[in-house]
Amino acid sequence: MPLTATDPIKIIFAIIFPPLGVFLEVGLKGHFWLNILLTLCGFIPGIVHALYVILKH
């Protein structure tokens, strides 16, 4: 999937606060809740998952 104009903004949000980047990409779906759980377990897993979701969709 090609990058859109808003992807750099989502990536910046994913690094600062991972659930926000995922929310902007998919909304309140399963990936969002999984990212909250991963961020609570450790900040780095939350970032990795957020970047995965943003770049995959």
N, C-alpha and C positions, 0 to 999 in steps of 0.2 A: 504494500500500500504506500503510495507516495506521501511525502510530508505535506501538511497543509500550513497555511499562514499562522495558525494559532498553536502549532506544535511547539515552537520554541518557548512560548509563554507557559504552556503546560509542563514542559520539561523543567523550567525554572521553579515553578510551583512544586513539582515532584521532588526536587532536591531540598527545598526549604521546608515544605510540609507535605509529605507524600500523599496522604488521603485527599487533599485538595486537588492535586494533579489527576488522580484517578477519578474523582468525582466529576471534574470538568470533561473527562473523556467518556465515561460510561454512565454517570448518574448514580443513583442509589441501588445498584445491582450487586451481585455477589462479589465481584472484584473489589468494590469499594469496602465492603465489610471485611473481606480477607485482608485488604491492605491496612485497615485499622488494627486488626489483630497482629499482623506482622510488624507494624510500627510500634505497637506496645511491647512486643517481645524484643525488639531491637530496631534501632533507627535505620541501620544499613539494609536489613532485609526489606523494610518498607520502601526504601528508595529503589532498590533493585526491582521489586515487583511493580512499582509505579512506572518506572522507565519501560519495563517489559510491556505493560498494558498500553501505554501511550504509543510506543513504537510499533506494537503489533496491530492495533486497531487502525 
